[in-house]
Amino acid sequence: MAIFLVQEAARAPHVPFTDSTLAREQLNDLLLDTILNTSSRPLQSNSLLIYPNPWETGSLTIDYGSPVQGSLTLHNATGAMVLRRELNLESETLIARNQLQKGLYLVHVTTKKETSFTKLLVR
């Protein structure tokens, strides 16, 4: 979830309100403007499994439950795409720990029939 703030008096642009923002900036006289939330919708009745989650060491397994054709993308907390894989009738994907930094990610799996978003915490 991301919270965006706007400074009312100065009409400053929206500022992402995250742990890192709080650590480096002092925010005063701010008005809560919008809350953006994402929800998880699994593929084929809970067939998408991501483990371990939270992830600290070893490999991450993304198990689709059955062979799927489509794409897998991971986005960091700022929305930047940090990983993309094409899925060609794959049942699972393995990701090495050194491919991602610590943080919260959004796992996005797209097939011809549906799209799924799931959260991943990397410690």
C-alpha positions in Angstrom: 0.0 0.0 0.0 1.2 3.5 -0.8 0.0 6.7 0.8 0.6 9.9 -1.1 0.6 13.3 0.6 0.3 16.8 -0.8 1.4 20.0 0.9 -1.8 22.1 0.9 -0.3 25.6 1.3 2.4 25.3 -1.3 0.5 23.0 -3.6 3.7 20.9 -3.8 3.5 17.7 -5.8 2.5 14.4 -4.2 5.1 12.8 -2.0 5.2 9.0 -1.5 4.8 8.4 2.2 7.0 5.4 2.9 9.4 4.3 5.6 12.3 5.7 3.6 10.6 9.0 3.1 10.1 9.3 6.9 13.8 8.4 7.5 15.1 11.2 5.2 12.6 14.0 5.2 10.6 15.9 7.8 7.0 16.3 6.7 5.0 19.1 8.3 1.6 20.6 7.6 0.6 17.9 5.2 -2.9 16.8 4.2 -3.8 13.2 3.4 -5.0 13.3 -0.2 -5.3 9.7 -1.6 -4.7 6.2 -0.4 -3.8 3.7 -3.2 -4.3 0.1 -2.3 -3.8 -3.1 -4.2 -5.5 -6.3 -3.5 -4.5 -9.9 -4.3 -6.5 -12.0 -6.7 -5.1 -15.5 -7.2 -5.0 -17.4 -10.4 -7.4 -20.4 -10.7 -8.7 -20.5 -7.1 -5.6 -20.1 -5.0 -3.3 -22.1 -7.4 -0.6 -19.4 -7.3 1.8 -20.1 -4.5 4.9 -18.1 -3.6 7.3 -19.5 -1.0 9.0 -18.7 1.2 7.2 -15.4 1.9 8.7 -13.5 3.6 11.9 -14.5 1.8 15.4 -14.3 3.4 17.7 -16.9 1.9 17.9 -19.6 -0.7 15.6 -19.5 -3.8 12.1 -18.2 -4.2 9.6 -20.5 -5.8 6.6 -19.2 -7.7 4.3 -22.2 -8.3 1.5 -21.7 -10.8 -0.3 -25.0 -10.0 -0.4 -26.0 -13.6 1.5 -25.1 -16.8 0.8 -21.4 -17.8 1.7 -19.3 -20.8 2.1 -15.6 -20.2 4.4 -13.3 -18.2 5.8 -12.8 -14.7 6.9 -9.3 -13.5 8.1 -8.1 -10.2 7.7 -4.4 -9.2 9.4 -2.7 -6.3 7.7 -0.4 -3.8 8.1 2.6 -6.2 6.5 0.7 -9.0 9.6 0.1 -11.1 9.8 -3.2 -12.8 12.8 -5.1 -11.5 12.3 -8.5 -13.1 10.4 -9.9 -16.1 10.1 -13.4 -17.3 8.1 -14.9 -20.2 6.2 -18.0 -19.2 6.0 -20.7 -21.8 3.9 -23.5 -20.3 5.9 -23.4 -17.1 4.5 -24.8 -13.8 7.0 -22.8 -11.6 9.7 -20.2 -11.6 12.8 -20.1 -9.3 14.4 -16.8 -8.5 17.9 -16.5 -6.8 18.1 -14.4 -3.7 20.8 -12.1 -5.2 18.4 -10.9 -7.9 16.3 -8.8 -5.5 17.2 -6.3 -2.7 15.3 -6.2 0.6 11.9 -4.6 0.4 8.2 -5.1 -0.6 7.4 -6.3 -4.1 4.3 -6.8 -6.2 4.4 -10.1 -8.1 2.3 -9.7 -11.3 1.4 -12.9 -13.3 -0.5 -12.4 -16.6 -2.0 -15.1 -18.7 -4.5 -15.0 -21.6 -7.3 -15.7 -19.2 -6.5 -13.7 -16.1 -4.1 -11.5 -14.1 -2.9 -12.0 -10.6 -1.2 -9.7 -8.1 0.5 -11.0 -5.0 2.7 -9.2 -2.4 6.2 -10.5 -1.7 8.4 -9.4 1.3 12.2 -9.8 0.8 14.2 -9.5 4.1 
